[in-house]
Amino acid sequence: MSNIKFSSTETEQLVIKIQGYFAKELDQDLGQFDAEFLLDFFSTEVGAYFYNRGLFDAQAVIAAKLENISEMIHEGISEIEKPIR
């Protein structure tokens, strides 16, 4: 069983995409049950790879933004820094 849970709307949309892919690229009709089974298989077997990649990418974006903020603070510190007597 997949740890990834999709709403019924998301599942419906994904099933339609899977069926469309099979029809267009493989010239095969795929029923709704088979498409849902295939979706569950990929969610279970490879879903964690995509999820982890998303986390890794999000971390990289956040790190870059924090670096940018740090540089802005460092560059602007002389303008807002209080004089020391």
C-alpha positions, 0 to 999 in steps of 0.5 A: 500500500502506498504511503502517498495519498491523493485526493479523489480528484487528484487520483482521477486526474492522474488516472486520466493522464496515465490512460492518455499516455498509454493510448498515445505512446503505447497505443493501448487502452488501459482501464480505470482499475489498471491505471489506478493499480499502476498509479499505486505501484509507482507511488509505492515503488518510486514515489519516495524518490520524487518526494526526497528530490523535492525536499532536496530541491526545496532545501537548496532554494531555501539555502540560496534565499538565506544566503542572499538575505545574509549578504543583504544584511552584511552589505547594509549593516554599515547603514543601520549599524549604531556607532560605538563610543 
